[in-house]
């Protein structure tokens, strides 16, 4: 089984790259795909870049060029649920593109016209594994499982937090996960999105992000490694 592991930023993949046994580096379309083994599992690791389009291009290449069997996305996010604190973990049950807006035609926010589904569900087995590993590492009280919302905006507003919670019941917000989920849905690949909270998505979000992004990335790395031991 070949696993695809994606992170949006260097901070989110460098720690995994440093501990993997790298066998091959392949550049496609400006993305560097690192193929090798990690904890005796065959993996392809890649940094997709920030935003939904980058994430969609990269995950499509990962699936089609390398024929990966499952996709794990790891990285950081801003918390929406007021019970979530910096350093906590959110694991996706499903993902929505919160900035998809065809309400002028009578659709709800996040609904993509002429698609059967606009809410992309993660693989239940991968979700349960990620939840168990995260709870073992950080304690169940710091692990949240639910909806992750994605959009091409860095959320740093209490008003936006309220809207995302009221509209989608999102646990956290980020800029790539739903695009990866969308691609995996279309191409028929099981996936899970794992996010460690780097900020609270409020007016302090930019300062908190810079301070805590490396800690959050370390937390995500521990979960990926724990999953690879059992997958």
ROLUM-804713 format. One line per 3 residues: number of its first residue (from 1); for each residue z negated, x, y of C-alpha. Coordinates in steps of 0.1 Angstrom, whole numbers, plus 5000, padded with zeros to 4 digits. Each point is the difference from the previous one (the first is absolute). Last residue first. Layout:
NUM	Z,X,Y; ...;
***
This chain:
231	4909,4977,5015; 4965,5013,4994; 4998,5035,5014;
228	5028,4991,5025; 4978,4973,5014; 4972,5024,5008;
225	5024,5024,5017; 5014,4972,5021; 4965,4988,5010;
222	4989,5035,5010; 5031,5005,5021; 4994,4967,5019;
219	4965,5012,5010; 5014,5034,5011; 5025,4981,5022;
216	4972,4980,5016; 4981,5032,5008; 5032,5016,5015;
213	5007,4969,5021; 4965,4997,5013; 5000,5017,5034;
210	5036,4994,5011; 4997,4963,4988; 4967,4994,5017;
207	5015,5010,5034; 5031,4979,4996; 4980,4970,4987;
204	4975,4998,5028; 5015,4969,5015; 4999,4983,4966;
201	5018,5007,4966; 4967,5009,4984; 5010,5036,4992;
198	5007,5023,4971; 4996,4975,4971; 5012,5013,4966;
195	5030,4981,4987; 5014,4996,4965; 5033,4982,4995;
192	5009,4990,4964; 5033,4999,4983; 5020,4986,4970;
189	5037,5005,5004; 5026,4972,4999; 5025,5013,5026;
186	4996,4971,5024; 4962,4999,4996; 4997,5038,5002;
183	5020,5000,5032; 4978,4973,5016; 4968,5017,4989;
180	5012,5032,5017; 5008,4980,5031; 4966,4983,4997;
177	4982,5033,4999; 5016,5018,5030; 4983,4994,5034;
174	4964,4992,4995; 4975,4971,5002; 4969,4991,4981;
171	4983,4971,4982; 5026,4975,5011; 4992,4963,5000;
168	5036,4995,5010; 5000,4979,5032; 4963,5000,5009;
165	4993,5036,4991; 5032,5013,5015; 4994,4979,5032;
162	4964,5012,5003; 5010,5036,4996; 5027,4996,5026;
159	4975,4987,5025; 4976,5028,4992; 5028,5025,5008;
156	5010,5034,4987; 5026,4992,4973; 5026,5028,4996;
153	5032,4980,4999; 5030,4999,4976; 4983,4975,4977;
150	4980,4997,4968; 4974,4976,4988; 4977,5007,4970;
147	4987,4970,4981; 4970,5004,4977; 4977,5023,4981;
144	4971,5017,5018; 4980,5030,4988; 4970,5013,5019;
141	4975,4977,4983; 5014,5010,4966; 4987,5036,5004;
138	5020,5030,5012; 5014,5018,4970; 4993,4976,4972;
135	5010,4971,5023; 5033,5017,5009; 5008,5006,4963;
132	4993,4964,4990; 5020,4986,5029; 5029,5023,4994;
129	5001,4990,4963; 4998,4963,5009; 5028,5003,5025;
126	5022,5020,4976; 4995,4973,4973; 5007,4972,5025;
123	5032,5015,5013; 5002,4993,5038; 5013,4968,5013;
120	5026,4998,5028; 4997,4971,5024; 5034,4991,5014;
117	5013,4985,4968; 5031,4981,4991; 5019,5016,5029;
114	5023,4979,5021; 4979,5004,5032; 4973,5027,5000;
111	4966,4984,5006; 4975,5022,5018; 4992,4974,5027;
108	5007,4965,4988; 5036,4988,5001; 5012,4972,5024;
105	5031,5017,5013; 4984,5015,5031; 4972,5011,4976;
102	5023,5027,4987; 4975,5028,5005; 4996,5029,4976;
99	4973,5021,5017; 4974,4992,4974; 5020,5014,4971;
96	4978,4987,4972; 4983,5017,4971; 4982,4989,4968;
93	4970,5008,4979; 4997,5033,5018; 4971,5024,4997;
90	4978,5006,5031; 4976,5029,5000; 4971,5008,5024;
87	5000,5032,5021; 4997,4982,5033; 4983,4967,4995;
84	5011,4967,4986; 4978,4969,5005; 5019,4991,5032;
81	5031,4995,4979; 5028,5015,5020; 4997,5037,4991;
78	5027,5024,5011; 5018,5019,4973; 5003,5033,4982;
75	5020,5013,4971; 5011,4996,4964; 5030,4982,4985;
72	5003,4999,4962; 5033,4991,4985; 5007,4994,4963;
69	5027,5010,4975; 5018,5026,5021; 5038,5001,4995;
66	5003,5032,5021; 5031,4991,5022; 4996,4962,5000;
63	4963,4997,5003; 4992,5028,5024; 5032,4993,5021;
60	4989,4964,5004; 4964,5011,5009; 5013,5024,5026;
57	5024,4975,5017; 4973,4973,5000; 4973,5022,5014;
54	5021,5014,5027; 5010,4965,5010; 4965,4987,4999;
51	4984,5026,5022; 4987,5036,4998; 5015,5027,4978;
48	5007,4998,4963; 4980,5030,4987; 5009,5004,4963;
45	4984,5006,4966; 5019,4997,4967; 4976,4999,4971;
42	4997,5009,4963; 4964,4998,4989; 4980,5030,4987;
39	4975,4997,5029; 5029,5003,5024; 5033,5011,4987;
36	5033,5008,5017; 5025,4986,5024; 4997,5004,5038;
33	5025,4978,5019; 5008,5013,5035; 5015,4973,5022;
30	5028,5008,5024; 5026,4979,4982; 4992,5016,4967;
27	4982,5033,4996; 4989,5009,4965; 4970,5022,4992;
24	4994,5009,4964; 4973,5010,4976; 4968,4997,5021;
21	4968,4999,4981; 4979,4978,5022; 4969,5010,5018;
18	5014,5009,5034; 5025,4971,4999; 4972,4975,4997;
15	4982,5014,5031; 5033,5001,5019; 5009,4964,4994;
12	4980,4979,5024; 4995,5026,5027; 5038,5005,5000;
9	5005,4964,5009; 5014,4968,4984; 4988,5007,4964;
6	5019,4992,4969; 4993,5006,4963; 5026,4992,4974;
3	4989,5001,4964; 5021,5011,4970; 4990,4987,4966;
***
